[in-house]
Amino acid sequence: MIETHVIEIDGIKTVSQITRASAGVDKAIVALHGWGADKSLMLPLAERLSPLGYDVYALDLPGFGESDAPPPSWFVYDYANWVTAYLDAMKLNHVYLIGHSFGGRLGLILGATVPERVDKMVLVDSAGVLPKRPFTAQARLNIYKALRDSLYKVGAKNSADGLRTWYGKRYGSSDYQSAGALREIFVRVVNEDLVPYAAKISVPTLLIWGEHDEDTPLWQGQQLEKTIPDAGLVVLPGAGHYSYLERLGEFVTIVDHFFKH
């Protein structure tokens, strides 16, 4: 049975889709999608996992899908707090967590800050480790920031804003280009190094990674495996950033085994 649930959390209309277990319920799973996606990309998982005894809660994170946009001042930590508030509202005291990409960022924070709410966690092609920038790209970024900040300091706001627009169009990622009203939040999110949170996670964690992930490369998963105290890494050969969809059957088998043992 599938239910669409609409509630208000911290003034934000929040939409989730709950796929109920077709047999006895083992545990609730909360599934968190990536940046620019929505709950629909978690529904193939829900359809496979619910017959195995799980109630699956697929959320539209604020600003995505059918949920309202958050205040423009939000950081990644506000998203994590929002997830905790959702658990409270739905009376979910203990859950399994699946987080893909941006959803993995939230998992890193939640696993470190509210481990009593998360029994086990699966992070899929997770973001949260700062990328390695080539020297030339880093130098270009440093020059841009220095020039932008100097323009703001001398009151040349229009010139500074114009420079920001040009730089974003020229060098911004596809996620940056499509972020729209969430662009300032996106910039803050991607510049947060969450490895210190990973080191504090006390929740058993399974990392699943696509071998050929170009958005969050495999070395980032390997770093998280070394950093999270109780973590293991499974690499899906030939898969990319959406490894869980590319290898759905294999992914579900692995996750079900991890959650039940």
C-alpha positions as CSV (number, residue, x, y, z in Angstrom):
1,M,0.0,0.0,0.0
2,I,1.3,3.5,-1.0
3,E,0.3,6.6,0.9
4,T,1.1,10.2,0.1
5,H,1.6,12.2,3.3
6,V,1.6,16.0,3.5
7,I,2.5,17.8,6.8
8,E,4.1,21.1,7.8
9,I,7.5,21.1,9.4
10,D,9.0,24.3,10.6
11,G,6.6,26.2,8.4
12,I,7.6,24.1,5.3
13,K,5.0,22.0,3.5
14,T,6.6,18.6,3.4
15,V,5.5,15.8,1.1
16,S,6.5,12.2,1.5
17,Q,5.4,8.9,0.0
18,I,5.2,5.9,2.3
19,T,5.3,2.4,0.8
20,R,3.9,0.1,3.4
21,A,5.3,-3.4,3.9
22,S,3.2,-6.1,2.3
23,A,3.9,-8.5,5.2
24,G,5.1,-8.1,8.8
25,V,7.1,-4.9,9.3
26,D,10.7,-5.4,10.3
27,K,11.7,-1.7,10.4
28,A,11.0,1.7,8.8
29,I,13.4,3.0,6.2
30,V,13.8,6.7,5.5
31,A,15.2,7.3,2.0
32,L,16.8,10.7,1.2
33,H,17.4,11.7,-2.4
34,G,20.2,13.6,-4.0
35,W,20.4,17.3,-5.0
36,G,18.2,18.2,-7.8
37,A,16.2,15.0,-7.5
38,D,13.0,14.1,-5.6
39,K,11.2,11.2,-4.0
40,S,10.4,9.6,-7.3
41,L,14.0,8.4,-7.7
42,M,13.7,6.5,-4.4
43,L,10.4,4.8,-5.3
44,P,12.0,2.0,-7.3
45,L,13.8,1.1,-4.0
46,A,10.6,1.3,-2.0
47,E,8.8,-1.0,-4.4
48,R,11.6,-3.6,-4.0
49,L,12.1,-3.2,-0.3
50,S,8.5,-3.1,1.0
51,P,7.8,-6.8,0.1
52,L,10.8,-7.7,2.3
53,G,9.2,-6.3,5.4
54,Y,10.0,-2.6,5.4
55,D,7.9,0.6,5.5
56,V,9.8,2.9,3.2
57,Y,9.4,6.7,3.7
58,A,10.6,8.5,0.6
59,L,10.8,12.3,1.3
60,D,10.8,15.3,-0.9
61,L,13.5,17.4,0.7
62,P,12.7,21.2,1.0
63,G,13.0,22.9,-2.3
64,F,12.6,19.7,-4.3
65,G,9.6,17.7,-5.7
66,E,6.4,18.8,-4.0
67,S,7.9,20.2,-0.8
68,D,8.2,23.9,-0.2
69,A,11.5,25.7,-0.6
70,P,13.4,26.4,2.6
71,P,14.5,29.9,3.8
72,P,17.4,31.2,1.7
73,S,19.6,31.3,4.8
74,W,19.7,27.5,5.2
75,F,22.8,25.4,5.5
76,V,23.2,21.6,5.1
77,Y,22.7,21.4,8.9
78,D,19.3,22.9,8.6
79,Y,18.3,20.1,6.2
80,A,19.6,17.5,8.7
81,N,17.6,19.2,11.5
82,W,14.6,19.1,9.3
83,V,14.9,15.4,8.8
84,T,15.0,14.9,12.5
85,A,11.9,17.0,12.9
86,Y,10.2,14.8,10.3
87,L,11.1,11.7,12.3
88,D,9.5,13.4,15.3
89,A,6.4,14.3,13.4
90,M,6.0,10.8,12.1
91,K,6.8,9.2,15.5
92,L,9.8,7.3,14.0
93,N,12.0,6.7,16.9
94,H,14.3,4.2,15.3
95,V,14.9,3.9,11.6
96,Y,17.2,2.6,8.9
97,L,18.5,5.3,6.7
98,I,19.4,5.3,3.0
99,G,21.0,8.5,1.6
100,H,22.1,9.1,-2.0
101,S,24.6,11.8,-2.8
102,F,23.2,15.0,-1.1
103,G,21.0,12.6,1.0
104,G,24.3,11.0,2.1
105,R,25.6,14.4,3.3
106,L,22.6,14.4,5.6
107,G,23.3,10.9,6.7
108,L,26.8,11.8,7.7
109,I,25.4,14.6,10.0
110,L,22.6,12.5,11.4
111,G,24.8,9.5,12.1
112,A,27.1,11.7,14.1
113,T,24.5,13.9,15.9
114,V,21.4,11.7,16.5
115,P,22.8,8.1,16.4
116,E,20.0,7.0,18.8
117,R,17.5,7.5,16.0
118,V,19.4,5.6,13.3
119,D,20.0,1.9,13.8
120,K,21.9,1.3,10.6
121,M,22.7,3.5,7.6
122,V,23.5,3.0,3.9
123,L,25.2,5.9,2.1
124,V,25.1,5.6,-1.7
125,D,27.6,7.5,-3.8
126,S,27.6,10.0,-0.9
127,A,28.7,13.6,-1.1
128,G,30.4,15.3,1.9
129,V,34.1,14.9,1.0
130,L,35.5,18.0,-0.6
131,P,36.8,17.4,-4.1
132,K,40.4,17.6,-5.1
133,R,40.8,20.7,-7.3
134,P,43.6,20.9,-9.9
135,F,46.1,23.6,-9.0
136,T,45.0,25.8,-11.9
137,A,41.4,25.5,-11.0
138,Q,42.1,26.3,-7.3
139,A,44.3,29.3,-8.3
140,R,41.5,30.6,-10.6
141,L,39.0,30.2,-7.8
142,N,41.2,32.1,-5.3
143,I,41.7,35.0,-7.8
144,Y,38.0,35.2,-8.4
145,K,37.1,35.3,-4.7
146,A,39.7,37.9,-4.0
147,L,38.5,40.1,-6.8
148,R,34.9,39.6,-5.9
149,D,35.4,40.4,-2.3
150,S,37.5,43.5,-3.1
151,L,34.7,44.8,-5.3
152,Y,32.2,44.4,-2.5
153,K,34.5,46.1,0.0
154,V,34.8,49.2,-2.2
155,G,31.0,49.4,-2.8
156,A,31.1,48.2,-6.4
157,K,28.1,45.8,-5.8
158,N,26.9,45.8,-9.4
159,S,30.3,44.9,-10.7
160,A,30.8,42.2,-8.0
161,D,27.4,40.7,-8.8
162,G,28.2,40.8,-12.5
163,L,31.4,39.0,-11.9
164,R,29.6,36.3,-9.8
165,T,27.1,35.7,-12.6
166,W,29.8,35.5,-15.2
167,Y,32.0,33.1,-13.1
168,G,29.0,30.9,-12.3
169,K,28.0,30.6,-16.0
170,R,31.5,29.9,-17.1
171,Y,32.7,27.5,-14.4
172,G,29.7,26.4,-12.4
173,S,28.6,22.8,-12.4
174,S,25.3,21.6,-13.9
175,D,23.8,21.5,-10.4
176,Y,24.9,25.1,-9.8
177,Q,23.4,26.2,-13.1
178,S,20.1,24.5,-12.4
179,A,19.9,25.4,-8.7
180,G,17.7,28.5,-9.3
181,A,16.4,30.0,-6.1
182,L,18.5,27.4,-4.1
183,R,21.8,28.5,-5.6
184,E,23.1,30.3,-2.5
185,I,22.2,27.3,-0.4
186,F,23.8,25.0,-2.9
187,V,27.1,26.9,-2.7
188,R,27.1,26.7,1.1
189,V,26.3,23.0,1.0
190,V,29.0,21.9,-1.5
191,N,31.7,23.8,0.4
192,E,31.0,22.1,3.7
193,D,33.6,19.4,4.6
194,L,31.7,16.7,6.5
195,V,34.6,14.4,7.1
196,P,34.9,15.5,10.7
197,Y,31.3,14.4,11.2
198,A,32.1,11.1,9.5
199,A,34.7,10.5,12.2
200,K,32.1,10.8,14.9
201,I,29.5,8.4,13.5
202,S,28.7,5.5,15.8
203,V,26.1,3.9,13.6
204,P,26.9,0.8,11.6
205,T,27.3,2.2,8.1
206,L,27.4,0.5,4.7
207,L,28.9,2.5,1.8
208,I,27.8,1.5,-1.7
209,W,29.6,3.1,-4.6
210,G,29.5,3.0,-8.4
211,E,33.0,2.1,-9.7
212,H,32.8,4.8,-12.4
213,D,31.0,7.5,-10.4
214,E,32.3,10.9,-11.8
215,D,30.3,13.1,-9.5
216,T,31.5,11.7,-6.2
217,P,34.5,9.6,-7.2
218,L,35.3,6.3,-5.6
219,W,38.2,7.7,-3.7
220,Q,35.7,9.7,-1.6
221,G,33.9,6.5,-0.6
222,Q,37.3,5.0,0.3
223,Q,38.1,8.0,2.4
224,L,34.7,7.7,4.2
225,E,35.3,4.0,4.8
226,K,38.6,4.8,6.5
227,T,37.1,7.6,8.5
228,I,33.8,6.2,9.8
229,P,34.6,3.9,12.7
230,D,32.2,1.1,11.8
231,A,31.9,1.1,8.0
232,G,32.3,-1.2,5.0
233,L,32.5,-0.4,1.3
234,V,30.8,-2.2,-1.5
235,V,31.8,-1.2,-5.1
236,L,29.4,-1.9,-7.9
237,P,31.5,-2.6,-11.0
238,G,30.6,-0.6,-14.1
239,A,28.1,1.6,-12.3
240,G,28.1,5.4,-12.0
241,H,26.7,8.0,-9.6
242,Y,23.2,6.4,-9.6
243,S,24.6,3.0,-8.9
244,Y,21.5,2.0,-6.8
245,L,19.3,2.4,-9.9
246,E,21.7,0.9,-12.3
247,R,22.1,-2.2,-10.2
248,L,18.8,-2.2,-8.4
249,G,18.3,-5.9,-7.8
250,E,21.9,-6.4,-6.5
251,F,21.6,-3.2,-4.4
252,V,18.4,-4.3,-2.7
253,T,19.8,-7.8,-1.9
254,I,22.9,-6.2,-0.3
255,V,20.9,-3.6,1.7
256,D,18.4,-6.2,2.9
257,H,21.2,-8.5,4.1
258,F,22.9,-5.6,5.9
259,F,19.8,-4.4,7.7
260,K,18.7,-7.8,8.8
261,H,22.1,-9.1,10.1
